[in-house]
Amino acid sequence: MTPGKHTLEFSKEGFNTGNFPLDLGPDEPSGGSVSYELGTSAHDTVELRDGSVLVGDVESMSATEMVIRIGGAMQHLNRNQVKRILLVERDMPGSTGKPATQ
């Protein structure tokens, strides 16, 4: 890399991307390393009672059924199959990110 200010972007499917600022001086020795821990998962995680794990976006859930989108395909699950759900916080489309006022 040339001397100057750079931004390294890290990404991995299923995780939020991250940016790392890097400023290289003209007299910096070559070599070295950068460590960066990727953010949390960008998708919800659903653990089933049979031990399998699904990673996708939970679309809806009722007392009897859960719908999860995995790779663009909707999967309908019986709610009794679900052992544990880890939801990821994300903005809704069209959301301003501000709480609703009354």
The 8 nearest C-alpha neighbors of each residue, nearest first, counted from 0:
[[1, 2, 23, 3, 29, 5, 30, 4],
 [0, 2, 3, 23, 25, 24, 4, 5],
 [3, 1, 23, 25, 24, 0, 4, 22],
 [4, 2, 23, 22, 24, 1, 5, 25],
 [3, 5, 22, 21, 23, 6, 2, 20],
 [4, 6, 21, 20, 22, 3, 7, 23],
 [7, 5, 20, 19, 21, 8, 18, 4],
 [6, 8, 19, 18, 20, 5, 9, 21],
 [9, 7, 18, 17, 6, 19, 10, 16],
 [10, 8, 17, 16, 18, 7, 11, 37],
 [11, 9, 16, 17, 8, 12, 15, 14],
 [10, 12, 14, 13, 16, 9, 15, 37],
 [11, 13, 14, 10, 15, 41, 16, 40],
 [12, 14, 41, 40, 11, 42, 15, 54],
 [15, 13, 40, 41, 12, 11, 39, 38],
 [14, 16, 41, 38, 40, 39, 17, 37],
 [17, 15, 10, 9, 14, 37, 38, 11],
 [16, 18, 9, 8, 37, 10, 15, 19],
 [19, 17, 8, 7, 9, 6, 20, 16],
 [18, 20, 7, 6, 21, 8, 17, 35],
 [21, 19, 6, 5, 7, 18, 22, 4],
 [20, 22, 5, 6, 4, 19, 23, 7],
 [21, 23, 4, 3, 5, 24, 20, 2],
 [24, 22, 2, 3, 4, 21, 27, 25],
 [23, 25, 2, 27, 26, 3, 22, 4],
 [24, 26, 2, 27, 23, 3, 1, 28],
 [27, 25, 24, 28, 23, 2, 29, 1],
 [26, 28, 24, 25, 29, 23, 2, 30],
 [29, 27, 26, 30, 31, 25, 24, 23],
 [30, 28, 27, 31, 0, 26, 23, 32],
 [31, 29, 28, 32, 27, 0, 33, 23],
 [32, 30, 29, 33, 28, 27, 34, 23],
 [31, 33, 34, 30, 29, 35, 21, 28],
 [32, 34, 35, 31, 19, 21, 7, 30],
 [35, 33, 32, 36, 19, 37, 31, 9],
 [34, 36, 37, 33, 19, 9, 17, 18],
 [37, 35, 38, 34, 17, 9, 39, 16],
 [38, 36, 35, 17, 39, 16, 15, 14],
 [39, 37, 15, 14, 36, 40, 16, 17],
 [40, 38, 14, 15, 41, 37, 87, 42],
 [39, 41, 14, 42, 13, 15, 38, 87],
 [40, 42, 14, 15, 13, 39, 87, 43],
 [43, 41, 55, 40, 56, 87, 54, 13],
 [42, 44, 86, 56, 55, 87, 85, 54],
 [43, 45, 54, 85, 53, 84, 42, 86],
 [46, 44, 84, 53, 52, 83, 85, 47],
 [47, 45, 52, 83, 82, 51, 81, 84],
 [46, 48, 81, 82, 49, 51, 50, 80],
 [47, 49, 82, 50, 80, 81, 46, 51],
 [48, 50, 47, 51, 80, 46, 82, 81],
 [51, 49, 48, 47, 52, 46, 82, 81],
 [52, 50, 47, 49, 46, 53, 48, 45],
 [51, 53, 46, 45, 47, 50, 54, 44],
 [54, 52, 45, 44, 46, 55, 51, 47],
 [55, 53, 44, 43, 42, 45, 52, 69],
 [54, 56, 69, 42, 43, 68, 67, 53],
 [55, 57, 68, 43, 67, 42, 58, 69],
 [56, 58, 67, 59, 66, 68, 43, 55],
 [57, 59, 67, 66, 56, 68, 60, 65],
 [60, 58, 66, 65, 57, 61, 67, 64],
 [59, 61, 65, 64, 66, 62, 58, 57],
 [60, 62, 64, 63, 65, 59, 78, 66],
 [61, 63, 64, 78, 60, 65, 79, 77],
 [62, 64, 78, 61, 77, 65, 79, 60],
 [65, 63, 78, 77, 61, 76, 60, 62],
 [64, 66, 60, 76, 78, 59, 75, 61],
 [65, 67, 75, 59, 58, 74, 57, 60],
 [66, 68, 57, 58, 74, 56, 73, 55],
 [69, 67, 73, 56, 72, 55, 71, 74],
 [68, 70, 55, 72, 71, 67, 73, 56],
 [69, 71, 72, 68, 55, 73, 56, 54],
 [70, 72, 69, 68, 73, 55, 56, 67],
 [73, 71, 69, 68, 70, 74, 67, 55],
 [74, 72, 68, 67, 69, 66, 75, 71],
 [73, 75, 67, 66, 68, 76, 72, 69],
 [76, 74, 66, 65, 73, 67, 64, 77],
 [77, 75, 65, 64, 78, 66, 74, 80],
 [76, 78, 64, 79, 80, 63, 65, 75],
 [77, 79, 64, 63, 80, 81, 65, 76],
 [78, 80, 77, 81, 63, 82, 64, 48],
 [81, 79, 78, 77, 48, 47, 82, 76],
 [82, 80, 47, 79, 78, 48, 83, 46],
 [81, 83, 47, 48, 46, 80, 84, 45],
 [82, 84, 46, 45, 81, 85, 47, 48],
 [85, 83, 45, 44, 86, 46, 82, 43],
 [86, 84, 44, 43, 45, 87, 83, 46],
 [85, 87, 43, 84, 88, 44, 42, 57],
 [88, 86, 43, 42, 89, 85, 41, 40],
 [89, 87, 86, 90, 41, 43, 42, 91],
 [90, 88, 87, 91, 41, 86, 42, 92],
 [91, 89, 94, 92, 96, 88, 95, 93],
 [90, 92, 94, 93, 89, 96, 95, 88],
 [93, 91, 94, 90, 95, 89, 96, 97],
 [94, 92, 91, 95, 90, 96, 97, 89],
 [95, 93, 91, 96, 92, 90, 97, 98],
 [96, 94, 97, 93, 90, 98, 91, 92],
 [95, 97, 94, 90, 98, 91, 93, 99],
 [98, 96, 95, 99, 94, 100, 90, 91],
 [97, 99, 100, 96, 95, 94, 101, 90],
 [100, 98, 97, 101, 96, 95, 94, 91],
 [101, 99, 98, 97, 95, 96, 94, 93],
 [100, 99, 98, 97, 95, 96, 94, 93]]
